[in-house]
Amino acid sequence: MSEPSFADTWVVLPTYNEAENLPAIAPAILAALPGAILLVVDDSSPDGTGRIADGMAAEEPRIRVHHRPGKQGLGKAYADGFGVALRGGAQRIVQMDADWSHDPAYLPALVGALAGGPGAPRPEGADLVIGSRYTPGGGVRDWGLGRRIISRGGSLYAKVILGLGPNDLTGGFKAWRRPALAAIDWPRVQAGGYVFQIATTWFATRAGARAVEVPIVFADRRVGQSKMSRRIIGEALIVVLQLRWDAIRGRTPRRAALPPEPGA
Protein backbone atom coordinates (compact mmCIF):
# COMPACT_ATOMS: atom_id res chain seq x y z
CA MET A 1 0.00 0.00 0.00
CA SER A 2 1.40 3.41 -0.99
CA GLU A 3 2.17 5.97 1.67
CA PRO A 4 -0.38 8.83 1.85
CA SER A 5 0.78 12.21 0.58
CA PHE A 6 0.05 15.51 2.26
CA ALA A 7 1.66 17.65 -0.42
CA ASP A 8 -1.02 20.34 -0.20
CA THR A 9 -0.75 20.59 3.60
CA TRP A 10 1.20 23.17 5.56
CA VAL A 11 1.87 23.06 9.31
CA VAL A 12 2.17 26.48 10.94
CA LEU A 13 4.45 26.31 13.99
CA PRO A 14 4.98 29.56 15.94
CA THR A 15 8.13 29.68 18.05
CA TYR A 16 9.53 31.92 20.75
CA ASN A 17 12.51 30.56 22.68
CA GLU A 18 11.97 26.99 21.52
CA ALA A 19 15.62 26.18 20.74
CA GLU A 20 15.48 23.07 22.89
CA ASN A 21 12.28 21.76 21.30
CA LEU A 22 12.51 22.65 17.60
CA PRO A 23 15.30 20.26 16.51
CA ALA A 24 13.27 17.24 17.61
CA ILE A 25 9.68 18.28 16.93
CA ALA A 26 10.30 19.51 13.36
CA PRO A 27 11.40 16.11 11.97
CA ALA A 28 8.59 14.42 13.94
CA ILE A 29 6.05 16.66 12.18
CA LEU A 30 7.53 15.98 8.75
CA ALA A 31 7.57 12.24 9.43
CA ALA A 32 3.91 12.28 10.46
CA LEU A 33 2.78 14.10 7.30
CA PRO A 34 4.83 12.91 4.29
CA GLY A 35 5.06 15.62 1.66
CA ALA A 36 3.74 18.42 3.90
CA ILE A 37 5.46 21.78 4.39
CA LEU A 38 6.48 22.94 7.86
CA LEU A 39 6.41 26.71 8.33
CA VAL A 40 8.27 27.93 11.41
CA VAL A 41 7.09 31.41 12.44
CA ASP A 42 9.72 32.83 14.77
CA ASP A 43 9.39 36.05 16.75
CA SER A 44 13.12 36.88 16.85
CA SER A 45 13.71 34.43 19.70
CA PRO A 46 16.60 35.58 21.92
CA ASP A 47 17.70 31.96 22.38
CA GLY A 48 18.47 31.54 18.66
CA THR A 49 15.44 29.49 17.63
CA GLY A 50 15.25 31.43 14.36
CA ARG A 51 18.86 30.62 13.49
CA ILE A 52 18.26 26.96 14.24
CA ALA A 53 15.18 27.01 11.99
CA ASP A 54 17.19 28.61 9.18
CA GLY A 55 19.83 25.91 9.49
CA MET A 56 17.22 23.17 9.33
CA ALA A 57 15.56 24.81 6.31
CA ALA A 58 18.90 24.87 4.51
CA GLU A 59 19.10 21.10 4.90
CA GLU A 60 15.41 20.22 4.43
CA PRO A 61 13.42 21.83 1.59
CA ARG A 62 10.12 21.03 3.30
CA ILE A 63 10.93 23.48 6.09
CA ARG A 64 10.26 27.18 5.57
CA VAL A 65 10.94 29.99 8.03
CA HIS A 66 9.05 33.24 8.48
CA HIS A 67 10.88 35.72 10.71
CA ARG A 68 8.99 38.44 12.54
CA PRO A 69 10.70 41.50 14.03
CA GLY A 70 9.84 40.77 17.67
CA LYS A 71 7.48 39.12 20.10
CA GLN A 72 3.97 40.10 18.98
CA GLY A 73 1.86 37.33 20.48
CA LEU A 74 0.80 33.82 19.53
CA GLY A 75 -2.39 34.85 17.75
CA LYS A 76 -0.60 37.26 15.44
CA ALA A 77 2.04 34.63 14.75
CA TYR A 78 -0.63 32.18 13.67
CA ALA A 79 -2.41 34.79 11.55
CA ASP A 80 0.82 35.75 9.79
CA GLY A 81 1.68 32.10 9.27
CA PHE A 82 -1.75 31.38 7.81
CA GLY A 83 -1.22 34.21 5.34
CA VAL A 84 2.14 32.83 4.24
CA ALA A 85 0.69 29.33 3.84
CA LEU A 86 -2.33 30.51 1.85
CA ARG A 87 -0.15 32.60 -0.46
CA GLY A 88 2.05 29.52 -0.88
CA GLY A 89 -0.89 27.51 -2.19
CA ALA A 90 -1.79 25.48 0.89
CA GLN A 91 -5.16 23.75 0.71
CA ARG A 92 -5.00 22.32 4.24
CA ILE A 93 -3.37 24.17 7.12
CA VAL A 94 -2.54 22.80 10.55
CA GLN A 95 -1.72 24.95 13.57
CA MET A 96 0.13 23.54 16.56
CA ASP A 97 2.56 24.43 19.34
CA ALA A 98 6.26 23.67 19.27
CA ASP A 99 6.57 22.52 22.88
CA TRP A 100 5.33 18.91 22.46
CA SER A 101 2.02 19.64 24.19
CA HIS A 102 0.56 18.80 20.77
CA ASP A 103 1.84 15.37 19.80
CA PRO A 104 2.73 15.11 16.08
CA ALA A 105 1.37 11.54 16.15
CA TYR A 106 -2.14 13.03 16.00
CA LEU A 107 -1.49 14.94 12.78
CA PRO A 108 -2.69 12.29 10.29
CA ALA A 109 -5.99 11.94 12.19
CA LEU A 110 -6.60 15.69 12.22
CA VAL A 111 -5.83 16.17 8.54
CA GLY A 112 -7.67 13.00 7.59
CA ALA A 113 -10.84 14.21 9.29
CA LEU A 114 -10.94 17.17 6.90
CA ALA A 115 -11.44 14.75 4.01
CA GLY A 116 -13.90 12.54 5.86
CA GLY A 117 -14.70 8.98 4.81
CA PRO A 118 -15.61 5.82 6.74
CA GLY A 119 -14.85 6.15 10.43
CA ALA A 120 -14.30 9.92 10.30
CA PRO A 121 -16.17 12.14 12.79
CA ARG A 122 -18.04 13.57 9.80
CA PRO A 123 -18.03 11.13 6.84
CA GLU A 124 -18.66 13.91 4.32
CA GLY A 125 -15.62 15.82 5.59
CA ALA A 126 -15.13 18.98 7.63
CA ASP A 127 -13.79 22.48 7.21
CA LEU A 128 -12.25 22.70 10.68
CA VAL A 129 -10.94 19.87 12.83
CA ILE A 130 -10.17 20.59 16.47
CA GLY A 131 -7.77 18.42 18.42
CA SER A 132 -9.96 18.16 21.48
CA ARG A 133 -9.11 17.46 25.11
CA TYR A 134 -12.78 17.52 26.06
CA THR A 135 -14.37 14.99 23.74
CA PRO A 136 -14.56 11.26 24.55
CA GLY A 137 -11.05 9.82 24.33
CA GLY A 138 -9.35 13.16 24.93
CA GLY A 139 -7.67 14.45 28.07
CA VAL A 140 -4.74 16.28 29.66
CA ARG A 141 -1.60 15.16 31.46
CA ASP A 142 0.67 16.83 34.01
CA TRP A 143 -1.76 19.63 34.89
CA GLY A 144 -2.74 20.77 38.36
CA LEU A 145 -6.37 21.20 39.38
CA GLY A 146 -6.28 24.98 38.94
CA ARG A 147 -5.16 24.87 35.35
CA ARG A 148 -7.68 22.15 34.54
CA ILE A 149 -10.49 24.29 35.92
CA ILE A 150 -9.36 27.39 34.00
CA SER A 151 -9.05 25.55 30.69
CA ARG A 152 -12.21 23.47 30.96
CA GLY A 153 -14.17 26.37 32.40
CA GLY A 154 -13.02 28.73 29.65
CA SER A 155 -14.17 26.35 26.95
CA LEU A 156 -17.51 25.76 28.65
CA TYR A 157 -18.01 29.51 29.15
CA ALA A 158 -17.40 30.23 25.47
CA LYS A 159 -19.53 27.28 24.36
CA VAL A 160 -22.54 28.46 26.39
CA ILE A 161 -22.24 32.19 25.65
CA LEU A 162 -21.61 31.74 21.92
CA GLY A 163 -23.74 28.66 21.35
CA LEU A 164 -20.91 26.77 19.67
CA GLY A 165 -20.89 23.01 19.17
CA PRO A 166 -17.27 21.97 19.90
CA ASN A 167 -16.32 21.24 23.49
CA ASP A 168 -12.69 22.41 23.30
CA LEU A 169 -12.63 26.05 22.24
CA THR A 170 -9.38 27.21 23.85
CA GLY A 171 -6.97 24.67 22.37
CA GLY A 172 -4.63 25.51 19.52
CA PHE A 173 -4.23 22.14 17.77
CA LYS A 174 -6.41 22.53 14.66
CA ALA A 175 -6.58 21.59 11.00
CA TRP A 176 -8.29 23.88 8.50
CA ARG A 177 -9.44 23.69 4.93
CA ARG A 178 -8.39 26.73 2.94
CA PRO A 179 -11.94 28.15 2.50
CA ALA A 180 -12.53 28.13 6.26
CA LEU A 181 -9.52 30.33 6.96
CA ALA A 182 -10.36 32.58 4.02
CA ALA A 183 -13.89 33.11 5.39
CA ILE A 184 -12.74 34.46 8.77
CA ASP A 185 -13.27 38.18 9.41
CA TRP A 186 -9.62 38.69 10.31
CA PRO A 187 -9.73 42.42 11.19
CA ARG A 188 -12.14 41.54 14.01
CA VAL A 189 -10.10 38.65 15.46
CA GLN A 190 -8.38 39.46 18.74
CA ALA A 191 -4.81 38.23 18.86
CA GLY A 192 -4.49 36.93 22.42
CA GLY A 193 -3.90 33.25 23.17
CA TYR A 194 -7.17 31.80 24.41
CA VAL A 195 -9.32 34.42 22.71
CA PHE A 196 -7.66 33.92 19.34
CA GLN A 197 -8.60 30.25 19.38
CA ILE A 198 -12.18 31.00 20.39
CA ALA A 199 -12.60 33.81 17.88
CA THR A 200 -11.26 31.93 14.88
CA THR A 201 -13.62 29.02 15.54
CA TRP A 202 -16.48 31.47 16.10
CA PHE A 203 -16.02 33.43 12.87
CA ALA A 204 -15.38 30.32 10.79
CA THR A 205 -18.51 28.53 12.01
CA ARG A 206 -20.61 31.67 11.63
CA ALA A 207 -19.41 31.76 8.01
CA GLY A 208 -20.68 28.19 7.54
CA ALA A 209 -17.62 26.07 8.35
CA ARG A 210 -18.35 22.50 9.45
CA ALA A 211 -16.37 21.81 12.63
CA VAL A 212 -15.59 18.44 14.20
CA GLU A 213 -13.43 17.27 17.09
CA VAL A 214 -10.78 14.55 17.15
CA PRO A 215 -9.67 13.40 20.62
CA ILE A 216 -6.14 14.21 21.74
CA VAL A 217 -4.28 13.91 25.01
CA PHE A 218 -2.61 17.21 25.81
CA ALA A 219 0.67 17.03 27.73
CA ASP A 220 2.28 19.95 29.52
CA ARG A 221 5.25 21.43 27.69
CA ARG A 222 8.45 19.38 27.97
CA VAL A 223 10.89 22.29 28.19
CA GLY A 224 10.46 25.96 29.12
CA GLN A 225 7.66 27.88 30.78
CA SER A 226 3.99 28.26 29.92
CA LYS A 227 3.12 31.57 28.25
CA MET A 228 -0.38 31.71 29.83
CA SER A 229 -1.17 34.79 31.95
CA ARG A 230 -4.06 36.33 33.87
CA ARG A 231 -4.29 39.08 31.26
CA ILE A 232 -4.89 36.54 28.49
CA ILE A 233 -7.60 34.82 30.53
CA GLY A 234 -9.33 38.10 31.38
CA GLU A 235 -9.18 39.24 27.78
CA ALA A 236 -10.89 36.04 26.65
CA LEU A 237 -13.77 36.48 29.10
CA ILE A 238 -14.49 39.99 27.87
CA VAL A 239 -14.08 39.32 24.16
CA VAL A 240 -16.47 36.35 24.27
CA LEU A 241 -19.18 38.70 25.53
CA GLN A 242 -18.30 41.20 22.80
CA LEU A 243 -18.60 38.52 20.13
CA ARG A 244 -22.03 37.52 21.42
CA TRP A 245 -23.19 41.15 21.55
CA ASP A 246 -22.04 41.72 17.98
CA ALA A 247 -24.02 38.66 16.86
CA ILE A 248 -27.13 39.93 18.62
CA ARG A 249 -26.75 43.27 16.83
CA GLY A 250 -26.41 41.47 13.49
CA ARG A 251 -22.76 42.33 12.92
CA THR A 252 -21.84 38.65 12.53
CA PRO A 253 -24.52 36.99 10.40
CA ARG A 254 -24.73 33.21 10.28
CA ARG A 255 -24.39 31.51 6.90
CA ALA A 256 -25.59 28.00 6.14
CA ALA A 257 -22.38 26.91 4.43
CA LEU A 258 -19.08 28.23 3.19
CA PRO A 259 -19.14 29.81 -0.26
CA PRO A 260 -17.90 27.45 -3.00
CA GLU A 261 -14.23 27.53 -3.87
CA PRO A 262 -13.32 29.42 -7.05
CA GLY A 263 -13.78 27.17 -10.06
CA ALA A 264 -15.88 24.64 -8.15
Secondary structure as UniProt FT lines:
FT   TURN            7..8
FT   STRAND          9..15
FT   TURN            19..21
FT   HELIX           22..32
FT   TURN            34..35
FT   STRAND          37..42
FT   TURN            46..47
FT   HELIX           49..59
FT   TURN            61..62
FT   STRAND          63..67
FT   HELIX           74..87
FT   TURN            88..89
FT   STRAND          92..95
FT   HELIX           104..106
FT   HELIX           107..115
FT   TURN            118..119
FT   TURN            123..124
FT   STRAND          128..132
FT   TURN            136..137
FT   STRAND          139..141
FT   HELIX           145..162
FT   STRAND          174..177
FT   HELIX           178..182
FT   HELIX           186..188
FT   HELIX           193..206
FT   TURN            207..208
FT   STRAND          211..215
FT   STRAND          217..219
FT   HELIX           230..248
FT   TURN            249..250
FT   TURN            262..263
//
